[in-house]
Amino acid sequence: MASDIPATPREGRRYRVTALVMLLLVYTFNFVDRQILGILAPTIKADLALTDTQLGLLGGLAFALLYSTLAIPLAWLADRTSRTWVITLSLAVWSAFTALCGVASNFAQLFAFRIGVGVGEAGGVAPSYAVIADTFAPDRRARALAIYSLGIPLGSAAGVMLGGYIATSIDWRTAFIVVGVAGLVLAPVFRLCVREPVRGSDACDREPVRRVFGILVRKPSFWLLAFGASASSMLGYGLAFWLPSLMQRSFGLDLIETAQFYGGVLLLGGVAGVLLGGVLGDRLGARDRRMYARVPAIAFVIAVPLFAAGILSSSVTAAFVFFLVPQALAYVWLAPVITAIQHLVPGHMRATASATFLLINNLIGLGGGSFALGALSDGLAAHYGDEALRYAMLMGLVLYLVAALLMWLASTPLRQDWVDQST
């Protein structure tokens, strides 16, 4: 089959576009399956009689537990075997478990199925980063990774809108089943379209994982970037999960109105922010590598007061405008930081280095974000009632300031830690 023929380095533009589009489509499904739980949370809460804390566990820890820890061994496997096969099988596994979420009848079953979704998605992202890095030249990687990262806002918006419309038209269970089956159909198509790229340093592919760790542990920029991203992701994932509930509780929107509101914010703001980060990363980072960390830091600081204005707003229209800009700024970090991580190790170690970064980012950010806001909302409920979630989100904004500080601190050692790569 054509897909079994290795892709040559820097193949023609048509193939590069095809490969990137397919990777983007898989990543979009990744976030459809994550975000759909957020829009369906109020309906699931009522149907299964759950608390905000339990919902937070479903949105965070249940998914992140094995998603984070399995990412490194699966990336190691991808670095030593076929990255495209690992991505394909991962897509099939997480899609099957997403469909199973539609048959859950209690918290324990839904928790177990969300763990399964996390197991599958553990093998998707880090190998995809490595495939992109091996397919695109260094001076175009930030933009290529930015296009790939569009899967986050596109998938999140699609998950919100599809989940909202299907749940309203039929029920929440059907929404899970539909998106899960769609992912299963996509898996073989992806494998047929994307070839395994030739790697820049195949002679070194057999080096053990501990060597990658040994390199990263001596680079302060890696840890500052990882923990900075974790702080931002903790709030970012928390807001992504709980904002639909806020719009229904505090703004009085129904499920369809919430899907339209938040889907629009994610689509418009998210796409703009991801692309802006890619352009700024390639242009400013080429002049001064510190900008790969400083651009995100500046974006986070600007985002805080705008998010606060949206959270405290009493007008749906004003809230949409206030949320739109900081939503874009919250995504600016993706392409610059991910590009920087790719350049902290030799080329053949990219997938494992990315998985190590994702382990920290997702275990803290994804695992703790939705749970922390949910638990804080439950704790504030006695004093603020239905407005407790609003104030929990407001308090969480300090995490963006922490992220900004860590990113800025990472900028200076980043220049010394950078590994020049011709491939």
C-alpha positions in Angstrom: 0.0 0.0 0.0 1.1 3.6 -0.6 0.9 4.3 3.1 3.6 1.7 3.8 6.2 3.6 1.7 8.3 5.9 3.8 7.8 9.6 3.1 11.0 11.3 2.0 12.3 14.3 3.9 10.6 17.5 2.8 8.3 15.9 0.3 6.3 17.9 -2.2 4.0 20.6 -1.1 0.9 18.6 -2.0 1.8 15.6 0.2 2.8 17.9 3.1 -0.6 19.6 2.9 -2.4 16.3 2.8 -0.5 14.9 5.7 -1.0 18.1 7.8 -4.7 18.1 7.0 -5.1 14.5 8.1 -3.2 15.1 11.3 -5.3 18.2 11.9 -8.5 16.1 11.4 -7.4 13.5 13.9 -6.5 16.2 16.4 -9.9 17.8 15.9 -11.6 14.5 16.8 -9.3 14.4 19.8 -10.8 17.6 21.1 -14.4 16.8 20.0 -14.2 13.8 22.3 -12.8 15.9 25.1 -15.1 18.9 24.9 -18.4 17.2 24.3 -18.5 16.3 27.9 -18.4 19.9 28.9 -21.5 21.0 26.9 -23.4 17.9 28.0 -22.3 18.2 31.7 -25.6 19.9 32.9 -27.7 17.3 31.2 -25.5 14.4 32.5 -25.5 15.9 36.0 -29.3 15.9 36.1 -29.7 12.5 34.6 -27.1 10.7 36.7 -27.5 12.9 39.9 -23.9 14.1 40.0 -22.2 16.9 42.0 -19.9 19.5 40.5 -17.0 17.7 42.1 -17.9 14.5 40.3 -18.3 16.3 37.0 -14.9 17.9 37.5 -13.4 14.4 38.0 -15.0 13.2 34.8 -13.7 16.2 32.9 -10.2 16.1 34.3 -8.8 13.3 36.4 -10.6 10.4 34.7 -9.3 11.4 31.4 -5.8 12.7 32.4 -4.8 9.9 34.7 -3.7 7.4 32.0 -3.6 10.0 29.2 -0.7 11.6 30.8 1.2 8.6 32.1 0.9 6.4 29.0 2.0 9.2 26.6 5.7 8.6 27.3 5.7 4.8 26.7 3.6 5.2 23.6 5.8 8.0 22.3 8.8 5.8 23.0 7.1 3.0 21.0 6.3 5.5 18.2 10.0 6.7 18.1 11.2 3.1 17.7 8.5 1.8 15.4 5.9 3.6 13.3 4.5 6.9 14.5 1.6 6.8 12.0 0.5 3.3 13.2 0.5 4.5 16.8 -1.6 7.5 15.9 -4.0 5.3 13.9 -4.5 2.7 16.6 -4.8 5.4 19.3 -7.6 7.1 17.3 -9.5 3.8 17.1 -9.2 3.1 20.8 -10.3 6.6 22.0 -13.2 6.7 19.6 -14.5 3.3 20.7 -14.4 4.4 24.4 -16.1 7.7 23.5 -19.0 5.7 22.0 -19.1 3.5 25.1 -19.7 6.7 27.2 -23.1 6.8 25.6 -24.2 3.6 27.4 -22.9 4.5 30.9 -25.6 4.4 33.5 -23.8 5.7 36.5 -20.7 7.8 37.6 -18.4 4.7 38.0 -19.1 3.5 34.5 -18.7 6.9 32.9 -15.5 7.4 34.9 -14.1 4.1 33.6 -15.0 4.9 30.0 -13.4 8.4 30.2 -10.2 6.6 31.5 -10.4 4.5 28.3 -10.7 7.7 26.2 -7.6 9.0 27.9 -5.7 5.7 27.2 -6.4 6.1 23.5 -5.6 9.7 23.2 -2.3 9.2 25.0 -0.8 7.9 21.7 -2.0 10.7 19.4 -0.4 14.0 20.1 3.3 13.5 20.7 3.9 11.2 17.7 2.0 13.8 15.6 4.3 16.6 16.7 7.2 14.4 15.7 5.7 13.6 12.3 5.2 17.3 11.6 8.7 18.1 12.7 10.1 15.5 10.3 7.9 16.6 7.5 8.5 20.4 7.6 11.7 22.4 7.5 12.7 24.2 10.8 11.8 27.6 9.6 8.2 26.5 8.9 7.6 24.3 11.9 5.9 26.8 14.1 3.3 27.6 11.4 2.8 23.9 10.7 2.3 23.2 14.4 0.0 26.1 14.6 -2.2 24.7 11.8 -2.1 21.3 13.6 -3.1 23.0 16.8 -6.2 24.4 15.2 -7.6 21.0 16.1 -8.0 22.4 19.6 -10.4 25.2 18.8 -12.0 23.4 15.8 -12.5 20.3 17.8 -13.7 22.1 20.9 -16.2 24.2 18.9 -17.4 21.1 17.0 -17.8 19.2 20.3 -19.8 22.0 21.8 -22.1 22.5 18.8 -22.6 18.8 17.9 -23.1 17.8 21.4 -25.6 20.6 22.0 -27.6 19.9 18.9 -27.6 16.1 19.1 -28.5 16.2 22.8 -31.3 18.6 22.2 -32.7 16.7 19.2 -32.2 13.2 20.6 -30.3 12.7 23.9 -26.8 13.1 25.4 -26.0 9.4 24.9 -26.5 9.5 21.2 -24.1 12.5 21.0 -21.3 10.3 22.4 -22.1 7.4 20.1 -22.2 9.5 17.0 -18.8 11.1 17.5 -17.2 7.8 18.6 -18.3 6.0 15.5 -17.1 8.9 13.3 -13.6 8.6 14.7 -13.6 4.8 14.1 -14.4 5.5 10.4 -11.6 8.1 10.2 -8.8 5.8 11.5 -8.2 3.6 8.4 -8.5 6.6 6.1 -5.8 8.4 8.1 -3.5 5.4 7.8 -4.0 5.2 4.0 -3.2 8.9 3.5 -0.2 9.6 5.8 3.1 7.8 5.3 5.8 7.3 7.9 8.4 10.1 7.4 12.1 9.4 7.1 13.8 10.6 10.3 16.8 12.8 10.5 18.8 10.6 12.8 17.7 7.0 12.5 21.1 5.6 13.7 20.3 6.9 17.1 16.6 5.8 17.3 17.5 2.9 19.7 18.7 5.2 22.5 16.8 4.5 25.7 14.2 6.8 27.2 16.4 7.6 30.1 18.8 9.4 27.7 16.0 11.8 26.7 15.2 12.4 30.4 18.9 13.0 31.1 19.0 15.7 28.5 15.8 17.4 29.6 16.6 17.3 33.3 19.6 19.6 32.7 17.6 22.2 30.8 15.9 24.7 33.0 13.9 26.2 30.1 12.1 22.8 29.6 10.9 22.8 33.2 9.8 26.4 33.2 8.0 26.0 30.0 6.3 22.8 31.1 5.1 24.2 34.4 4.1 27.5 32.8 2.0 25.6 30.3 0.6 23.5 33.1 -0.6 26.5 35.0 -2.2 28.0 31.9 -3.8 24.6 31.0 -5.1 24.2 34.5 -7.2 27.3 34.0 -7.8 26.8 30.3 -9.2 23.3 30.6 -11.2 24.4 33.6 -12.8 27.2 31.8 -13.4 25.0 28.7 -15.2 22.5 30.8 -17.2 24.8 33.1 -18.0 27.8 30.9 -21.1 26.1 29.3 -22.4 25.5 32.8 -21.8 29.1 33.7 -23.7 30.3 30.7 -26.7 28.3 31.7 -26.6 29.0 35.4 -25.7 32.6 35.5 -26.8 33.9 32.1 -29.9 31.8 31.7 -29.0 30.3 28.3 -30.5 27.0 27.2 -28.4 24.1 25.7 -28.6 25.3 22.1 -27.9 28.9 23.0 -25.0 27.8 25.1 -23.6 25.7 22.2 -23.9 28.7 19.8 -22.3 31.1 22.3 -19.4 29.0 23.3 -18.9 27.4 20.0 -18.5 30.8 18.4 -16.1 32.0 21.1 -13.9 28.8 20.6 -14.0 28.9 16.8 -13.4 32.6 16.2 -11.1 33.3 19.2 -9.3 30.0 19.2 -8.5 29.9 15.5 -7.2 33.5 15.5 -5.1 32.8 18.6 -3.5 29.6 17.4 -2.6 31.2 14.0 -1.3 34.3 15.6 1.0 32.3 17.8 2.4 30.4 14.9 3.2 33.5 12.9 4.7 35.3 15.8 6.7 32.2 16.8 8.3 31.9 13.4 8.9 35.6 12.8 10.0 36.8 16.3 11.6 33.5 17.3 13.9 33.5 14.3 15.3 36.8 15.5 15.4 36.1 19.2 14.7 32.6 20.6 13.6 34.1 23.8 10.4 35.2 22.1 9.2 31.7 21.9 8.5 32.0 25.6 8.0 35.8 25.9 5.1 36.0 23.4 3.0 33.6 25.4 3.9 35.4 28.7 2.6 38.7 27.3 -0.5 37.2 25.9 -1.5 35.6 29.3 -1.1 38.9 31.1 -3.3 40.8 28.7 -5.9 38.0 28.8 -6.6 38.2 32.6 -8.5 41.4 32.9 -10.5 40.6 29.7 -11.6 37.2 31.0 -12.5 38.8 34.4 -14.7 41.3 32.6 -16.5 38.5 30.7 -17.0 36.5 33.8 -18.5 39.4 35.8 -20.6 40.7 32.9 -24.4 40.6 33.2 -24.9 40.9 29.4 -24.6 37.9 27.1 -23.5 40.2 24.2 -20.9 41.9 26.3 -19.7 38.6 27.7 -19.2 37.2 24.1 -17.0 40.2 23.2 -15.0 40.1 26.4 -14.4 36.3 26.1 -13.5 36.4 22.4 -10.2 38.3 22.7 -8.8 36.5 25.8 -9.8 33.2 24.3 -7.5 34.0 21.4 -4.7 35.1 23.7 -5.1 31.9 25.7 -4.2 29.9 22.6 -1.2 32.0 21.5 1.3 29.9 23.5 0.7 26.6 21.7 2.8 26.9 18.5 5.8 28.8 20.1 6.1 26.6 23.1 5.6 23.3 21.3 8.2 24.4 18.7 10.6 25.3 21.4 10.2 21.8 23.0 11.0 20.2 19.6 14.3 22.0 19.7 15.5 21.1 23.2 16.6 17.6 22.1 18.1 16.0 18.9 15.5 15.3 16.2 15.1 11.6 16.8 14.0 12.2 20.4 11.2 14.6 19.5 8.2 12.4 20.3 9.6 11.3 23.7 10.5 14.9 24.6 7.0 16.0 23.6 5.4 13.2 25.6 7.4 14.2 28.7 6.2 17.8 28.2 2.6 16.6 27.8 2.9 14.4 30.9 3.6 17.4 33.0 1.2 19.7 31.2 -1.8 17.3 31.1 -1.4 15.6 34.5 -1.4 19.0 36.2 -3.4 21.1 33.8 -6.0 18.7 32.5 -6.1 16.5 35.6 -6.5 19.4 38.0 -8.3 22.2 36.1 -11.9 21.1 35.9 -11.7 19.3 39.2 -10.3 22.3 41.1 -12.9 24.7 39.7 -15.7 22.2 40.4 -14.6 21.6 44.0 -14.1 25.4 44.5 -17.6 26.0 43.1 -19.1 23.4 45.5 -17.2 25.1 48.4 -18.5 28.5 47.5 -22.0 27.4 47.0 -23.1 28.0 50.6 -22.2 31.7 50.2 -22.8 32.4 46.5 -25.5 29.9 45.5 -25.8 29.5 41.8 -23.2 32.2 41.3 -20.5 30.1 43.0 -19.1 28.9 39.7 -18.7 32.5 38.5 -16.5 33.4 41.5 -14.6 30.1 41.3 -13.6 31.0 37.7 -12.6 34.5 38.8 -10.3 33.2 41.5 -8.7 30.8 39.0 -7.4 33.6 36.8 -4.4 33.9 39.0 -3.1 30.8 37.2 -2.6 32.8 34.0 -0.4 35.2 35.9 1.7 32.3 37.3 2.0 31.0 33.8 3.2 34.3 32.4 5.9 34.6 35.1 7.2 31.1 34.4 7.2 31.6 30.7 9.1 34.8 31.0 11.7 33.2 33.3 12.1 30.4 30.7 13.1 32.9 28.0 16.7 33.5 29.1 17.9 29.9 29.4 16.0 28.9 26.3 18.7 30.5 24.1 21.4 28.3 25.8 19.3 25.2 25.8 18.3 25.3 22.1 19.5 22.5 19.8 20.1 23.6 16.2 18.5 21.1 13.8 18.9 21.0 10.1 16.1 18.5 9.8 
